[in-house]
Amino acid sequence: MKLQRREKILAGLALGLVGLAGLWFLLFAGDSRSFDQLLAEQTRLASEIQSKQILLQAASRDAKRLAEWQRRGLPPKASLARSLYQNWLRSLAARVNFRGSTLVSNDAGARRDQFTRISFTLRARARLGDLVEFMYKFYQAGFLHQIRRLDVKPIQSSLELDVNLTIEALSLPTAQSKDRLPQETGHVLQLAKLSDYRPIVSRDFFTAYVPPAPASALQREKSVDRAEFAVVTAFTEVDGAWKVWLQDRIGDKLWQLESGESFTVGDVKGTVQSIHPEGEVIVDLDGHRRLLHVGDSLHGGVEMPDQRPNQPEEAVKSPRLTSDRGN
C-alpha cells in the first residue's frame, strides 16, 4: 500500500522525534544534576587537568636534571671515584704551576643510596694568573663538583699568593661513568676563552691602598675654572657714564668697569666692549664675545658672533636689545 505525501511527512517527523529522544536519553539519562552543577564540575576537572600538566612539566625538568647529574657524576664506587678525582686535582695543580701544593682527602659523607660526597683540601702558592687559570680549567670540566671555600692571602715581599681551597665532588650510584671520570664539559663559564679572563690579572687586588697626596691650595685653585665664579652683579651710572660690576667670588675681588676697560680672572683675560642701559654688557674673553646680564657668570649669557673689522657695534647687538627698542 502506497503512503500519501502527508502520511510520509508525518512518518518522517515521528522518526525524527524518536531519534531526538534517543539522543537525549544517551546524553542525560541517569544524571539528575543541574546545569550549574555540571558547569562547576567542568571547571573543577579543567583545574585538575591544569595541575596535572604542571606536575608533568616539573617531572620532565627533574628527569632532565637527573640525567645531567648521571652524566656528570663520579663513578658509583666511592673509593675509585676518590682516587681518580684526586689524581685529576693533582694534575691540574701541576699544569697551572701551583707550587708547594698539598692535597688532603677529607672524610667522605654518604647520604643513603643517593650520593657520596668526596671532599679535598688543596693548599699551594701561586700567582694571581695561575689561580685564574686553575679556576677556569676547574669549571671547564663538567664533573659534579664545586669549590666550597676559597681563601687567598698575599705573601709578604712576594708576588705569590697563599691559596687554600676546599673542594667537593659527588659520586652517584647511577652515574653513567663506571670506571673513569666523566667526559662531560662544563657549562657554567660566562666567557668562552681563558684569555677573556686575563684582565683580572691586571687588577692589583692585594696591594695596600695608598691615597693620593692632598693637593696644595695653589693646585686646587688652578683646578677650578675661576670664570665660572666671576658674576655680573650690577650696573650703575655716574654723570652719564655706565659701569658694570663684576665680582670674583673665589678671589673675593670686585671690579667696577667702564667700556674699554680690561680685567683678569684666573687664566681668563677679558675686556668690556660695551655697556647698554637695558642692563646688558658685551665682554670679550680671549677672543670670544658674550652678552651678559645680572647674575650671569663669564661663561654664562649668550655667545655673540665675532665682530668683523669696521662693523658698527649696533649691528651685533642681541635680538633682545633690538626688540626692546622696537617696542
Backbone bond lengths (Angstrom), bond angles and torsions (degrees), N, CA, C in turn:
res aa  C-N    CA-C-N  psi(-1)  N-CA   C-N-CA  omega(-1)  CA-C   N-CA-C  phi
1 M - - - 1.449 - - 1.523 108.67 -
2 K 1.312 116.58 129.31 1.449 121.89 -179.96 1.510 110.72 -82.42
3 L 1.380 112.82 137.49 1.468 118.76 177.03 1.511 109.16 -85.39
4 Q 1.334 114.11 143.08 1.450 119.08 175.25 1.517 109.32 -74.67
5 R 1.376 115.08 164.09 1.478 120.57 -177.58 1.511 111.27 -58.25
6 R 1.322 119.52 -42.20 1.445 122.58 -179.54 1.509 111.29 -65.87
7 E 1.328 116.55 -36.81 1.454 120.77 179.71 1.534 110.22 -68.01
8 K 1.339 115.68 -36.26 1.471 119.30 177.43 1.526 111.03 -63.90
9 I 1.310 116.15 -42.38 1.474 120.43 179.39 1.518 110.12 -62.18
10 L 1.317 116.91 -44.32 1.467 121.11 -179.65 1.526 110.25 -64.14
11 A 1.319 117.39 -39.93 1.469 120.35 179.15 1.524 110.60 -64.96
12 G 1.337 117.07 -38.88 1.485 120.24 177.83 1.507 111.59 -64.63
13 L 1.320 116.88 -43.11 1.463 120.15 178.22 1.518 111.08 -62.31
14 A 1.316 116.95 -40.44 1.474 120.46 179.94 1.521 110.56 -63.16
15 L 1.356 116.00 -44.57 1.465 118.50 178.56 1.530 111.66 -62.63
16 G 1.349 116.72 -37.70 1.469 120.50 178.65 1.514 111.93 -63.87
17 L 1.328 116.72 -41.41 1.463 119.91 178.61 1.519 111.13 -65.44
18 V 1.337 115.73 -37.98 1.466 118.86 178.11 1.526 110.42 -64.25
19 G 1.358 117.43 -40.12 1.472 120.86 178.76 1.517 112.02 -64.29
20 L 1.327 116.42 -42.74 1.477 120.04 178.94 1.522 110.58 -63.42
21 A 1.316 115.38 -40.79 1.462 118.62 179.50 1.524 110.90 -63.64
22 G 1.354 115.85 -40.62 1.467 118.77 177.85 1.518 112.19 -63.68
23 L 1.350 116.57 -41.02 1.477 120.15 179.20 1.526 110.67 -64.56
24 W 1.307 116.66 -42.95 1.472 121.40 177.85 1.525 110.13 -59.47
25 F 1.326 116.31 -41.69 1.463 120.11 -179.42 1.536 110.77 -64.78
26 L 1.352 115.68 -42.03 1.456 118.89 -179.85 1.527 111.94 -64.48
27 L 1.332 116.48 -38.98 1.466 120.01 -174.86 1.523 113.18 -80.37
28 F 1.290 117.77 -40.46 1.465 119.91 -168.73 1.522 115.18 -121.89
29 A 1.337 116.88 1.59 1.472 118.06 -178.27 1.513 110.30 -64.24
30 G 1.250 119.05 134.49 1.453 124.03 175.84 1.511 114.46 81.64
31 D 1.367 121.38 -2.02 1.469 123.09 179.72 1.517 108.33 -111.83
32 S 1.328 114.52 108.82 1.466 119.20 -176.12 1.516 112.26 -95.30
33 R 1.378 118.67 7.54 1.454 120.57 -176.84 1.523 110.85 -73.00
34 S 1.337 114.39 151.00 1.459 119.91 179.81 1.529 109.53 -79.09
35 F 1.339 115.21 171.99 1.457 120.52 178.79 1.527 111.31 -61.85
36 D 1.339 117.81 -41.56 1.473 121.32 179.52 1.524 111.09 -63.29
37 Q 1.333 116.24 -38.54 1.462 119.35 178.56 1.519 111.52 -65.69
38 L 1.321 116.02 -41.91 1.465 119.78 178.21 1.529 111.11 -64.62
39 L 1.337 117.25 -38.85 1.456 121.44 178.78 1.526 110.76 -65.04
40 A 1.334 116.65 -41.13 1.465 120.57 178.41 1.530 110.77 -64.65
41 E 1.339 116.30 -39.26 1.458 120.19 178.17 1.525 111.10 -64.69
42 Q 1.332 115.84 -39.91 1.463 119.68 177.38 1.534 110.99 -61.73
43 T 1.341 117.11 -42.83 1.463 121.42 179.27 1.527 110.83 -62.93
44 R 1.351 116.76 -41.38 1.463 120.65 -179.96 1.521 110.74 -63.97
45 L 1.324 116.02 -44.55 1.457 119.57 -178.82 1.533 111.40 -65.75
46 A 1.356 117.11 -37.78 1.467 120.54 178.06 1.526 110.68 -63.89
47 S 1.346 116.60 -40.73 1.461 120.60 177.89 1.522 111.12 -65.32
48 E 1.325 116.21 -38.89 1.463 120.21 179.10 1.533 110.74 -65.84
49 I 1.332 116.07 -39.08 1.471 119.84 177.53 1.522 110.28 -63.33
50 Q 1.345 116.47 -41.88 1.464 120.27 179.34 1.528 111.18 -62.87
51 S 1.339 116.97 -41.82 1.465 120.37 178.54 1.525 111.00 -63.20
52 K 1.327 115.68 -40.67 1.463 119.15 178.95 1.523 110.90 -64.86
53 Q 1.335 116.88 -37.92 1.459 120.21 178.36 1.522 111.22 -64.03
54 I 1.342 117.45 -39.56 1.467 121.44 177.57 1.524 110.15 -63.14
55 L 1.338 116.52 -42.09 1.464 120.31 177.86 1.527 111.31 -63.68
56 L 1.331 116.28 -39.02 1.463 119.66 178.68 1.526 110.95 -64.99
57 Q 1.339 117.08 -40.73 1.463 120.17 178.29 1.524 111.23 -64.00
58 A 1.349 116.67 -42.47 1.466 120.47 177.99 1.531 110.58 -63.69
59 A 1.332 116.35 -41.03 1.466 120.03 179.00 1.522 110.52 -64.26
60 S 1.335 116.66 -36.91 1.464 119.90 178.19 1.524 110.74 -65.41
61 R 1.353 116.86 -41.83 1.467 119.59 177.71 1.522 111.12 -64.29
62 D 1.333 116.26 -42.30 1.468 119.55 179.58 1.528 111.33 -64.25
63 A 1.322 116.19 -37.03 1.464 119.60 179.27 1.536 110.27 -65.04
64 K 1.344 116.91 -40.26 1.470 120.16 177.89 1.525 110.72 -65.49
65 R 1.351 116.18 -41.07 1.464 120.00 179.71 1.533 110.60 -65.56
66 L 1.322 117.19 -42.21 1.458 120.44 178.91 1.526 111.00 -63.45
67 A 1.348 115.90 -39.87 1.468 119.48 178.64 1.537 110.06 -64.29
68 E 1.339 116.87 -37.78 1.463 120.16 177.81 1.528 110.23 -65.09
69 W 1.333 117.12 -45.25 1.473 120.60 179.28 1.533 110.70 -61.15
70 Q 1.317 116.87 -37.91 1.463 119.70 179.30 1.531 111.46 -66.52
71 R 1.332 116.75 -31.89 1.464 119.48 176.10 1.524 111.17 -73.67
72 R 1.350 118.23 -32.52 1.461 122.05 -173.81 1.528 113.19 -94.96
73 G 1.320 117.97 -16.00 1.451 120.87 -175.05 1.526 113.28 -68.40
74 L 1.342 115.65 150.38 1.460 121.17 175.32 1.529 109.19 -71.38
75 P 1.326 117.67 160.47 1.474 120.56 -176.36 1.533 112.91 -52.46
76 P 1.345 117.28 152.92 1.471 121.63 -175.52 1.526 113.53 -61.13
77 K 1.337 118.39 -36.00 1.453 120.85 -179.19 1.526 108.69 -75.68
78 A 1.345 116.76 112.75 1.459 121.41 -171.08 1.524 112.33 -61.34
79 S 1.338 118.08 -39.94 1.462 120.13 -178.25 1.529 111.29 -64.30
80 L 1.343 116.63 -40.31 1.462 120.60 177.84 1.525 110.45 -67.99
81 A 1.324 115.98 -41.97 1.467 119.94 179.29 1.525 110.89 -60.53
82 R 1.352 116.81 -42.84 1.464 120.91 179.52 1.534 110.87 -62.12
83 S 1.324 117.35 -44.90 1.454 121.07 -177.95 1.527 111.67 -64.52
84 L 1.339 116.24 -45.85 1.461 119.90 -179.06 1.522 111.75 -64.52
85 Y 1.341 116.02 -43.85 1.461 119.45 -177.17 1.535 111.03 -70.09
86 Q 1.320 117.38 -37.04 1.464 121.07 177.83 1.532 110.77 -61.98
87 N 1.326 116.77 -42.50 1.463 120.34 177.78 1.534 110.85 -63.67
88 W 1.328 115.87 -38.08 1.470 119.43 179.16 1.524 110.64 -65.00
89 L 1.347 117.72 -42.92 1.465 121.20 178.95 1.527 111.10 -62.31
90 R 1.321 117.17 -44.42 1.470 120.33 179.15 1.531 110.43 -60.81
91 S 1.325 116.01 -43.99 1.461 120.10 -179.14 1.530 110.78 -63.78
92 L 1.327 117.20 -41.21 1.458 121.08 179.82 1.527 110.64 -64.60
93 A 1.325 117.74 -44.86 1.464 121.18 178.96 1.521 110.98 -59.20
94 A 1.335 117.42 -39.25 1.462 120.34 179.64 1.526 110.91 -70.35
95 R 1.345 117.56 -38.99 1.468 120.28 -177.72 1.519 112.35 -65.75
96 V 1.327 118.70 -32.71 1.465 121.23 -178.81 1.528 111.83 -92.62
97 N 1.339 116.46 8.43 1.467 121.85 173.46 1.525 112.83 71.54
98 F 1.342 117.56 34.66 1.473 119.80 168.28 1.536 107.32 -68.14
99 R 1.329 116.33 137.52 1.467 120.79 -177.19 1.521 110.59 -114.19
100 G 1.342 114.65 141.96 1.457 120.16 179.17 1.514 112.78 60.70
101 S 1.322 117.17 36.18 1.465 120.18 -174.69 1.525 111.68 -77.03
102 T 1.328 114.46 143.41 1.473 122.06 173.07 1.519 107.88 -128.36
103 L 1.334 115.63 136.41 1.460 121.36 -178.40 1.523 108.36 -123.41
104 V 1.334 115.80 118.43 1.462 121.90 -177.01 1.523 108.51 -114.48
105 S 1.342 115.89 129.71 1.459 121.54 177.84 1.525 109.64 -88.13
106 N 1.309 116.64 126.77 1.466 121.48 179.13 1.528 110.21 -93.86
107 D 1.318 115.90 172.42 1.468 120.66 -179.25 1.528 109.84 -63.34
108 A 1.319 115.35 139.21 1.462 120.66 176.96 1.521 109.57 -79.57
109 G 1.320 115.71 147.52 1.463 120.83 178.25 1.509 110.14 -119.77
110 A 1.338 117.19 111.55 1.464 121.14 -179.33 1.526 109.40 -96.29
111 R 1.318 116.16 142.69 1.461 121.40 177.64 1.528 108.70 -123.48
112 R 1.335 114.43 94.63 1.460 122.37 -177.92 1.528 109.81 49.28
113 D 1.314 115.87 -129.27 1.462 119.71 178.53 1.528 111.00 -107.26
114 Q 1.349 116.47 21.56 1.466 119.45 -174.55 1.525 111.79 -89.82
115 F 1.335 118.10 -48.48 1.465 121.19 -179.13 1.519 109.11 -164.61
116 T 1.345 115.28 167.65 1.460 122.55 171.53 1.529 107.48 -125.00
117 R 1.328 116.09 123.11 1.462 121.21 -179.44 1.526 109.35 -87.71
118 I 1.333 116.88 122.93 1.457 123.33 179.81 1.528 107.92 -110.06
119 S 1.341 116.27 126.11 1.462 120.48 -173.13 1.522 111.06 -122.94
120 F 1.348 115.46 144.01 1.462 122.75 178.08 1.524 109.76 -136.72
121 T 1.342 115.03 151.66 1.457 121.48 170.22 1.515 107.81 -117.21
122 L 1.342 116.01 122.38 1.460 122.27 -179.37 1.520 108.47 -114.16
123 R 1.330 115.31 126.30 1.465 119.77 178.56 1.523 108.34 -129.41
124 A 1.351 116.02 137.79 1.463 120.12 -177.23 1.519 109.44 -163.58
125 R 1.353 114.45 169.87 1.464 121.12 170.55 1.534 106.90 -103.62
126 A 1.320 115.58 139.32 1.463 118.84 -177.31 1.518 109.39 -158.74
127 R 1.316 115.10 155.47 1.455 120.28 170.33 1.532 108.89 -83.91
128 L 1.325 115.05 164.38 1.457 118.66 -176.74 1.525 111.04 -60.52
129 G 1.331 117.87 -38.84 1.465 120.26 178.35 1.518 112.33 -63.24
130 D 1.353 116.86 -36.47 1.467 120.34 177.44 1.527 110.56 -65.40
131 L 1.335 116.15 -40.45 1.464 119.91 -179.84 1.527 110.76 -65.79
132 V 1.325 116.68 -41.17 1.468 120.23 177.98 1.526 110.12 -60.78
133 E 1.326 117.27 -42.75 1.469 120.51 179.49 1.526 110.88 -65.67
134 F 1.344 117.29 -39.60 1.468 119.94 177.72 1.528 110.17 -60.38
135 M 1.339 116.82 -47.58 1.466 120.10 -178.28 1.527 110.69 -61.87
136 Y 1.330 116.44 -40.67 1.468 119.89 -179.45 1.527 110.68 -62.54
137 K 1.334 117.63 -49.17 1.462 120.48 -176.83 1.528 111.85 -72.24
138 F 1.339 116.80 -28.08 1.465 120.21 176.41 1.523 109.70 -62.74
139 Y 1.334 116.55 -49.11 1.458 119.64 -177.25 1.519 112.44 -83.20
140 Q 1.321 117.64 -10.13 1.462 120.20 172.91 1.528 110.64 -72.55
141 A 1.333 115.88 -28.76 1.468 120.31 175.46 1.524 109.10 -75.44
142 G 1.333 116.02 139.48 1.462 120.11 -174.79 1.514 114.53 -93.22
143 F 1.333 118.46 21.90 1.460 120.25 179.45 1.529 110.02 -64.78
144 L 1.312 114.62 161.14 1.458 120.29 174.26 1.533 107.05 -84.77
145 H 1.348 115.32 77.40 1.465 120.53 -175.12 1.528 109.33 -143.59
146 Q 1.321 115.41 166.38 1.458 120.23 178.78 1.520 110.05 -159.62
147 I 1.343 115.79 158.06 1.461 122.35 173.10 1.518 107.28 -92.61
148 R 1.326 116.39 113.29 1.460 120.28 -177.46 1.525 112.36 -83.77
149 R 1.331 116.56 -27.04 1.459 118.90 -178.62 1.530 108.82 -151.86
150 L 1.337 114.96 139.75 1.467 121.04 178.84 1.518 108.36 -137.22
151 D 1.341 116.19 117.20 1.469 122.73 175.54 1.521 108.17 -115.54
152 V 1.317 116.76 126.18 1.462 122.12 -179.86 1.522 108.06 -130.14
153 K 1.347 116.14 124.60 1.464 121.22 178.87 1.523 109.26 -130.90
154 P 1.335 117.83 137.99 1.469 119.64 176.94 1.529 110.47 -71.33
155 I 1.320 115.99 141.58 1.463 121.94 176.02 1.526 107.87 -90.22
156 Q 1.312 115.62 126.28 1.461 120.69 -174.30 1.532 110.71 -58.68
157 S 1.352 114.69 139.26 1.473 122.62 178.98 1.525 111.94 56.84
158 S 1.339 116.43 36.55 1.461 120.84 -179.36 1.518 108.81 -152.14
159 L 1.338 115.26 155.45 1.464 120.71 174.59 1.518 111.58 -88.04
160 E 1.334 116.89 -0.24 1.458 120.87 -177.56 1.532 111.24 -91.77
161 L 1.325 113.59 162.59 1.463 122.19 179.32 1.521 109.05 -120.20
162 D 1.325 115.05 148.59 1.466 121.19 171.61 1.524 106.89 -90.90
163 V 1.342 116.46 111.27 1.471 122.53 -173.94 1.520 109.05 -107.55
164 N 1.332 116.33 129.42 1.469 122.39 -179.65 1.522 107.76 -132.68
165 L 1.342 117.33 115.85 1.463 121.68 -176.86 1.520 111.12 -122.28
166 T 1.331 115.75 141.03 1.463 122.36 169.12 1.524 107.36 -111.25
167 I 1.344 115.96 122.03 1.461 121.99 -171.89 1.518 109.35 -123.58
168 E 1.331 116.46 139.12 1.461 121.73 177.95 1.520 109.99 -126.84
169 A 1.335 116.31 143.82 1.464 123.31 174.51 1.525 108.02 -135.62
170 L 1.337 116.45 156.74 1.464 121.08 -176.88 1.521 110.81 -115.89
171 S 1.339 114.29 132.28 1.460 122.35 171.53 1.530 107.34 -100.65
172 L 1.342 117.06 126.89 1.460 120.91 -176.50 1.531 110.86 -111.29
173 P 1.334 117.88 138.30 1.477 120.26 177.23 1.527 112.24 -61.76
174 T 1.346 116.77 -27.55 1.471 120.23 -177.14 1.530 111.80 -104.70
175 A 1.344 118.51 17.21 1.462 121.30 -179.80 1.525 110.62 -60.13
176 Q 1.329 116.22 142.19 1.459 120.36 -179.33 1.526 111.82 -72.45
177 S 1.347 117.31 -35.09 1.467 120.69 179.01 1.527 108.64 -81.85
178 K 1.312 117.40 114.61 1.458 121.07 -173.73 1.523 113.24 -94.88
179 D 1.332 117.42 -32.71 1.464 118.76 -173.98 1.523 113.10 -132.02
180 R 1.335 117.80 14.48 1.461 121.77 177.08 1.524 108.86 -154.72
181 L 1.319 115.90 168.75 1.458 120.02 177.79 1.526 109.88 -70.15
182 P 1.325 118.05 146.71 1.467 120.28 -178.78 1.526 111.44 -63.26
183 Q 1.309 115.91 153.90 1.465 122.65 -178.91 1.528 112.15 -99.42
184 E 1.324 117.30 9.02 1.468 121.53 -178.14 1.524 110.83 -65.91
185 T 1.332 116.67 143.52 1.465 122.72 177.60 1.526 109.65 -94.88
186 G 1.328 115.93 141.45 1.462 119.84 179.73 1.518 112.28 -71.55
187 H 1.348 115.88 153.71 1.468 121.12 -177.56 1.535 111.88 -128.74
188 V 1.327 118.88 18.42 1.465 120.07 -175.34 1.520 112.58 -96.84
189 L 1.330 118.78 -12.42 1.459 120.96 -178.68 1.531 110.06 -71.61
190 Q 1.341 115.83 133.16 1.451 120.34 -179.13 1.526 111.97 -80.82
191 L 1.337 116.77 -29.44 1.468 121.84 -179.64 1.519 109.26 -112.30
192 A 1.333 115.95 148.17 1.460 120.14 -169.02 1.523 113.59 -79.81
193 K 1.330 118.20 -36.32 1.462 120.85 -171.00 1.522 111.08 -116.70
194 L 1.339 115.16 153.08 1.461 120.44 176.98 1.523 110.80 -61.11
195 S 1.331 117.36 -36.51 1.464 120.70 -179.65 1.520 112.28 -61.70
196 D 1.339 117.18 -24.20 1.462 119.97 178.16 1.525 111.98 -68.17
197 Y 1.341 116.66 -21.00 1.462 120.80 -179.47 1.529 112.40 -96.93
198 R 1.341 117.67 -2.47 1.461 120.81 -178.05 1.529 113.80 -61.91
199 P 1.341 120.32 -31.72 1.471 118.53 178.43 1.532 113.85 -56.08
200 I 1.342 117.48 -21.81 1.464 119.46 177.49 1.523 110.16 -60.37
201 V 1.343 116.66 -35.37 1.462 120.97 -175.77 1.523 111.04 -65.88
202 S 1.350 116.65 -30.20 1.466 119.65 -177.81 1.521 112.70 -75.37
203 R 1.322 117.78 -10.10 1.467 120.80 178.97 1.527 109.23 -88.22
204 D 1.303 115.70 123.09 1.465 120.62 -175.17 1.530 108.95 -86.55
205 F 1.361 116.04 83.34 1.465 120.47 -174.32 1.519 112.77 -72.16
206 F 1.317 117.87 -30.11 1.455 120.76 -164.33 1.530 113.59 -110.01
207 T 1.323 117.90 10.78 1.454 120.97 174.79 1.523 108.91 -93.71
208 A 1.316 116.01 134.61 1.458 120.32 -178.70 1.529 110.68 -60.49
209 Y 1.313 115.44 139.49 1.459 120.67 -178.88 1.528 110.12 -72.73
210 V 1.315 115.21 129.21 1.466 121.26 176.09 1.521 107.28 -114.70
211 P 1.326 118.74 112.37 1.464 120.21 -178.42 1.521 110.69 -66.64
212 P 1.327 117.61 148.62 1.457 119.89 178.45 1.523 111.13 -64.79
213 A 1.324 114.77 150.28 1.460 119.59 179.18 1.524 109.64 -63.98
214 P 1.337 117.75 138.92 1.473 119.80 179.84 1.516 111.17 -62.26
215 A 1.311 115.65 137.98 1.459 120.07 179.79 1.516 110.36 -70.92
216 S 1.312 115.60 144.67 1.461 120.53 177.01 1.521 109.55 -70.47
217 A 1.316 115.32 165.85 1.462 119.66 178.99 1.522 110.70 -60.42
218 L 1.346 116.64 -37.28 1.458 119.79 179.86 1.528 110.60 -67.65
219 Q 1.356 117.34 -40.08 1.454 120.24 178.45 1.524 111.49 -65.24
220 R 1.334 116.10 -41.12 1.463 119.19 178.35 1.513 110.99 -63.58
221 E 1.331 115.34 -38.98 1.461 118.85 -179.42 1.519 110.76 -66.07
222 K 1.354 116.41 -38.30 1.454 119.58 -179.76 1.518 111.74 -70.82
223 S 1.331 116.37 -28.94 1.463 119.14 -178.45 1.518 112.70 -75.74
224 V 1.334 117.82 -13.66 1.464 122.04 -179.40 1.521 109.24 -95.59
225 D 1.319 116.87 135.22 1.460 121.57 175.91 1.526 107.70 -78.85
226 R 1.317 115.81 99.85 1.468 120.54 -174.74 1.525 111.77 -62.26
227 A 1.328 116.96 -31.01 1.460 119.71 -177.89 1.524 112.21 -62.78
228 E 1.354 117.24 -25.29 1.466 120.46 177.58 1.528 111.40 -68.38
229 F 1.323 116.78 -20.40 1.463 121.20 -176.54 1.527 112.20 -112.43
230 A 1.343 117.37 13.28 1.467 122.20 171.99 1.522 107.31 -101.01
231 V 1.335 118.08 116.57 1.462 122.71 -166.37 1.525 110.62 -125.06
232 V 1.343 115.31 140.26 1.466 120.97 171.49 1.520 107.93 -73.04
233 T 1.346 116.71 123.27 1.473 119.85 -175.41 1.523 113.82 -110.40
234 A 1.381 118.87 -24.79 1.470 119.11 -176.62 1.525 110.34 -168.71
235 F 1.351 114.42 164.87 1.462 122.85 170.19 1.527 107.56 -126.55
236 T 1.321 116.49 136.79 1.482 120.75 178.72 1.526 109.30 -133.91
237 E 1.357 115.33 156.10 1.469 121.68 177.72 1.520 109.09 -126.30
238 V 1.322 116.84 128.12 1.467 122.99 176.89 1.524 107.97 -130.21
239 D 1.363 115.77 115.83 1.471 121.96 179.98 1.525 111.38 53.44
240 G 1.327 115.91 42.03 1.448 120.97 175.55 1.513 115.02 82.85
241 A 1.338 117.09 -3.53 1.472 120.41 179.59 1.536 109.19 -101.74
242 W 1.335 115.73 125.73 1.463 120.35 -178.87 1.528 110.59 -90.81
243 K 1.346 114.32 142.55 1.462 121.06 176.78 1.525 109.52 -128.73
244 V 1.334 115.56 146.48 1.462 121.11 174.07 1.523 107.59 -108.06
245 W 1.333 115.59 137.50 1.466 120.93 178.79 1.523 108.11 -98.39
246 L 1.337 115.85 124.47 1.456 122.40 -178.58 1.524 108.49 -124.11
247 Q 1.327 116.86 123.53 1.466 121.13 -176.26 1.524 110.60 -115.49
248 D 1.345 115.70 126.85 1.464 123.12 172.09 1.527 107.33 -89.98
249 R 1.328 117.01 103.74 1.462 120.59 -172.79 1.517 112.67 -75.66
250 I 1.329 118.24 -20.10 1.462 120.04 175.65 1.519 110.22 -82.71
251 G 1.324 115.72 -48.61 1.467 119.35 -179.91 1.514 113.44 -81.83
252 D 1.345 117.07 -3.03 1.473 121.77 179.49 1.529 110.38 53.57
253 K 1.343 113.91 50.42 1.459 119.04 -179.77 1.515 109.14 -126.14
254 L 1.364 116.64 144.19 1.464 122.04 -178.19 1.520 109.66 -126.82
255 W 1.354 115.05 128.69 1.458 120.52 174.91 1.536 109.33 -109.88
256 Q 1.343 115.64 145.04 1.464 122.98 167.21 1.517 105.88 -120.08
257 L 1.323 116.52 103.47 1.458 121.96 -166.33 1.516 111.55 -115.60
258 E 1.330 114.65 140.33 1.453 121.65 172.22 1.521 109.02 -99.98
259 S 1.327 115.35 170.43 1.463 120.13 177.69 1.519 109.98 -57.54
260 G 1.355 115.72 134.89 1.450 121.43 179.39 1.510 114.24 92.79
261 E 1.338 119.69 -13.58 1.455 121.49 -178.87 1.539 109.79 -84.55
262 S 1.339 114.54 150.44 1.465 121.26 -175.94 1.517 111.07 -111.01
263 F 1.355 115.06 164.04 1.461 121.42 179.08 1.531 107.91 -154.03
264 T 1.324 116.59 162.49 1.468 122.38 177.52 1.520 108.67 -133.98
265 V 1.338 115.89 127.18 1.464 122.53 177.32 1.522 107.49 -124.91
266 G 1.333 117.37 109.27 1.453 120.03 -176.88 1.515 109.94 61.84
267 D 1.355 115.85 -121.70 1.456 120.98 178.81 1.526 112.48 -96.08
268 V 1.335 117.45 4.19 1.455 121.72 -176.02 1.530 109.47 -100.37
269 K 1.334 115.61 128.67 1.457 121.22 174.85 1.514 108.24 -109.12
270 G 1.340 117.07 133.08 1.453 121.10 -176.50 1.507 112.81 -135.19
271 T 1.333 114.44 161.33 1.462 122.38 177.62 1.518 108.16 -137.74
272 V 1.334 116.26 135.51 1.458 120.71 175.33 1.518 107.50 -78.76
273 Q 1.333 117.66 116.36 1.463 120.62 -178.85 1.517 111.45 -86.77
274 S 1.324 116.51 -44.77 1.468 118.59 -179.50 1.516 109.63 -158.94
275 I 1.347 114.57 148.10 1.466 121.52 177.45 1.514 107.55 -121.48
276 H 1.327 117.86 133.55 1.454 122.43 -177.05 1.522 110.10 -114.66
277 P 1.308 116.57 137.67 1.481 120.10 -177.48 1.524 113.45 -58.07
278 E 1.344 116.99 -20.16 1.464 119.58 179.99 1.521 112.30 -69.71
279 G 1.349 118.30 -1.50 1.469 121.27 -179.48 1.504 112.79 91.51
280 E 1.324 116.50 38.85 1.452 121.79 179.11 1.518 109.30 -135.73
281 V 1.325 115.91 150.02 1.452 121.44 178.47 1.523 108.50 -138.02
282 I 1.328 116.84 141.49 1.455 122.10 174.19 1.521 107.18 -108.08
283 V 1.359 115.25 122.85 1.455 120.84 -179.89 1.523 108.84 -119.54
284 D 1.338 114.70 148.06 1.458 121.42 175.12 1.519 108.19 -103.67
285 L 1.352 117.57 120.49 1.462 123.03 -178.34 1.521 108.56 -115.36
286 D 1.295 116.39 98.37 1.461 121.44 179.45 1.526 111.88 51.18
287 G 1.324 116.63 42.67 1.455 121.08 177.12 1.509 114.92 92.77
288 H 1.320 118.55 -3.75 1.470 122.34 178.05 1.527 108.83 -112.15
289 R 1.332 116.29 128.19 1.463 121.62 -175.18 1.525 110.10 -100.45
290 R 1.352 115.00 136.66 1.457 120.25 -179.85 1.516 109.57 -134.38
291 L 1.332 115.55 144.37 1.459 123.23 175.47 1.519 108.26 -99.19
292 L 1.334 117.90 119.32 1.456 122.36 -172.56 1.522 110.99 -119.78
293 H 1.347 115.06 152.22 1.459 123.32 174.27 1.522 108.31 -123.96
294 V 1.316 116.47 175.51 1.455 120.80 177.24 1.528 109.47 -60.12
295 G 1.337 115.91 130.37 1.460 121.70 -178.99 1.514 114.15 97.20
296 D 1.345 117.42 -14.71 1.469 120.25 179.20 1.525 110.05 -79.94
297 S 1.357 116.20 141.32 1.454 120.42 169.66 1.527 108.38 -82.77
298 L 1.329 116.38 174.26 1.462 119.53 -179.62 1.515 112.23 -64.90
299 H 1.363 117.63 -22.35 1.462 120.81 176.72 1.528 111.63 -95.76
300 G 1.342 116.92 2.93 1.451 120.32 -179.99 1.511 111.61 -94.02
301 G 1.330 115.85 -153.13 1.456 120.23 178.37 1.508 112.94 67.29
302 V 1.363 115.75 -148.51 1.464 122.43 -175.32 1.520 108.46 -124.10
303 E 1.334 115.64 131.31 1.465 118.96 176.74 1.520 109.46 -72.89
304 M 1.334 116.43 134.30 1.460 122.47 -177.57 1.519 109.85 -102.94
305 P 1.333 117.28 151.43 1.471 119.27 175.37 1.518 110.37 -66.95
306 D 1.344 115.10 152.64 1.460 119.54 177.85 1.521 110.07 -62.70
307 Q 1.318 115.50 138.47 1.466 120.14 -179.50 1.518 109.27 -85.16
308 R 1.324 116.28 123.00 1.447 120.64 179.55 1.525 110.76 -76.78
309 P 1.328 117.26 154.64 1.464 120.24 -179.49 1.527 111.43 -55.15
310 N 1.328 115.80 137.66 1.469 124.02 176.25 1.521 112.38 66.55
311 Q 1.348 116.81 11.92 1.473 118.80 177.77 1.517 108.39 -85.73
312 P 1.345 118.42 125.21 1.474 120.02 -178.81 1.511 111.28 -63.44
313 E 1.350 115.64 146.69 1.462 121.02 -178.20 1.510 112.14 -59.34
314 E 1.341 118.09 -32.83 1.452 120.99 -177.39 1.527 110.76 -59.72
315 A 1.336 118.10 -27.77 1.470 120.95 -175.32 1.497 112.69 -74.02
316 V 1.342 119.62 -15.62 1.448 121.27 -177.04 1.519 112.14 -114.75
317 K 1.305 118.09 15.36 1.463 120.20 177.99 1.516 109.81 -68.49
318 S 1.298 115.53 156.63 1.462 120.31 -176.66 1.508 111.30 -68.67
319 P 1.323 118.76 155.39 1.470 121.39 175.54 1.515 111.65 -55.87
320 R 1.335 116.64 -31.30 1.456 119.66 -178.97 1.527 110.94 -64.43
321 L 1.360 117.94 -40.67 1.459 121.16 178.81 1.508 110.48 -64.48
322 T 1.339 115.85 -42.85 1.463 120.02 -177.30 1.517 110.49 -64.30
323 S 1.353 115.62 -44.70 1.479 117.72 -178.68 1.501 111.21 -67.72
324 D 1.338 117.53 -34.57 1.473 118.43 179.19 1.506 110.76 -63.11
325 R 1.318 116.39 -41.80 1.454 119.63 -178.01 1.524 110.06 -71.28
326 G 1.344 117.06 -31.28 1.458 119.02 178.29 1.510 111.90 -66.69
327 N 1.347 116.00 -28.48 1.456 118.61 179.47 1.503 111.43 -77.43
